Amino acid sequence: MSNAEKMLDIKDLSVVYKTDLETVYAVNGVTLSLEKGATLGLVGETGAGKTTLALTLMRLLPERTGKVTSGSITFEGENIIDLPEAQMRKIRGDKIAMIFQDPMTSLNPVLTVGEQIAEALLVHNEVGRSKEEIEARVDETLTLVGIPPARKREYPHQFSGGMRQRVVIAIALSCEPDLLIADEPTTALDVTIQAQVLMMIRDLRDRLGTSMIMITHDLGIVAQTCDNVAVMYAGEIIELGTAEDIFAHTMHHPYTDGLFASLPNLKSKTARLQPITGLMPDPTNLPKGCKFAPRCSRCMEICKEVPPEVYTEGTHSIRCHLFHQSKEN
Amino acid sequence: MHRYIIKRLLFLIPTVLGVTLIIFIVMNVTPGNPGRMILGPNATAAEVEAMNEELGYNDPILVRWFNYLKDIVTKGSFGQSYSTKRDVLEELWPRFLVTLRLAILVLTLSVCIGVPLGILSAVKQNSLMDTIPTMIAFFLAAVPSFVVGIVLMYIFALKLGWFHSYGLKSVSDYVLPVVSATICELSAYLRFTKSSMLEAIRQDYVRTARAKGVAERTVIWKHALKNALLPVVTSIGMRFGCLLAGMVTTEQLFSIPGVGSLIVESISMKDEPMIIGCAVMVSICFTLLMIGVDLIYAFIDPRIRAKYSKGG
């Protein structure tokens, strides 16, 4: 992976939510990169810090509590952590766009769908489009996501959940962003609609050549859409690799193994699913060794004391003591 | 929409029926009678009884209620005051207008100051722009309204002599009562605007707007405020209704002949027709206000607009 191809390069990023009472360590030293046109799947259970990472990329962390404590995010050659707000606003929506999780709440109920799509175009109107051209672009975007343009004068409450998510996607795509962050775009939808929306996102990505970060807790979605996969746990990337590394390879972080074991498999006759026991550690008080140690079935003495280094093999890297040991032996 | 308004106006009929019946019952179970109140403590029991008989007070309440409603429908009359013998409407109307004028002024001033302060303190939450207005408003709300009135009266009427301390003869006479009532109202406006605005700012669609790269000012004014206004409009409507009947303290303090003081006087006189007249007037106003609020709602929120046009 040469530097020139990297459109997004996150280095050692840490984010905390700080209130008077406590400090939540949401993202802890994440290093990731994304090539132009590639799709990265960000997998992990609720509370792993996936959405925080996405909001940090957009610089939309809650103003008073959310703080980036270390690291850098280089997007198209610029460190966006230090950008002044006014300049960041130019990137937001135009270069980096985000599809939000819940279509029922992420549209403004008192504005028409057309107004909400046109807004992004109006804000980023560097080329000086006329009103008619913007309206034409709104129609075009709506057609793209499979909504008849005539419906742009309707309000969000007149749309079903799946249709609203299409509108949310249309808003994100209206300015043809270089990077699209999809934060669990199908979680709130019915299974049948999920597949539709997912296929649409995939098609649009291929057609527009957009790079994408697909945040999900659904490994099936990852397998269908992603080139690379990052597994996140308690704010850390614990395993990173190509889709092949994750889905075809046998060597995994015990947490990733756990994720796969808790998926139903039609081919092998497993009597019951094996959930990962226990809960995610308290983010205000993380374990000092490996963050997964308290739940890990293969936990060793060292895991409780020393945070593991990343073990790398080609494109595949795992943050676990197990593999360092086997290499030494 | 028209059908909806007509439906709501028709609702006035059961409202008036209910209000009048409740007052008849309440007046009946409370001690005292108008004859004794009019004739004073020195009158004999027989004289009081004769007076009550003459007023028709001795009839069973359902009969009195029925006669009262009959007079409204057939003569358009709300009866005569027991104590002044004048037509209720004639006596009530000018005093109602005084209160209405006062209430509109207080409402306008409170909305103009309280709502922007509420928005400001929500947007700048936890900064000085939030804590200072909030603290001042809460302090003023904690002080009873008559204390505020007396202090203002003492400073501006007695010491400085800028205004009169009673009556409403000139425009400047409105200043003290309006200001003192506003001071007491203000914190409510600030509080409900602030909480509703805070709620709106936290919504997902506000984040969506920010994610589009929209400037913060537009996010607040276009996205958050319009949604935050709904509960604010309701609260303003309610406050206005309450002001119409509830400015007794201000009216008494500044010797203003308004509806509030009329109600209090009438209750102490057991002046049944007057009390009921006032109550009916206030409840009609309240209903009209709420219809107004609903219309504004429909104007702001397309979801409600859709519901009205569907349901007629």
Interface residues (C-beta under 8 A of the other chain):
Chain A: M58 L60 R64 R89 K90 I91 R92 G93 D94 A97 M98 F100 D102 T105 S106 L107 N108 P109 V110 L111 T112 Q116 E119 A120 V123 H124 Y155 H157 Q158 V168 I171
Chain B: Q125 N126 Q203 D204 Y205 R207 T208 A209 R210 A211 K212 G213 V214 A215 K222 H223 K226 N227 I300 D301 P302 R303 A306
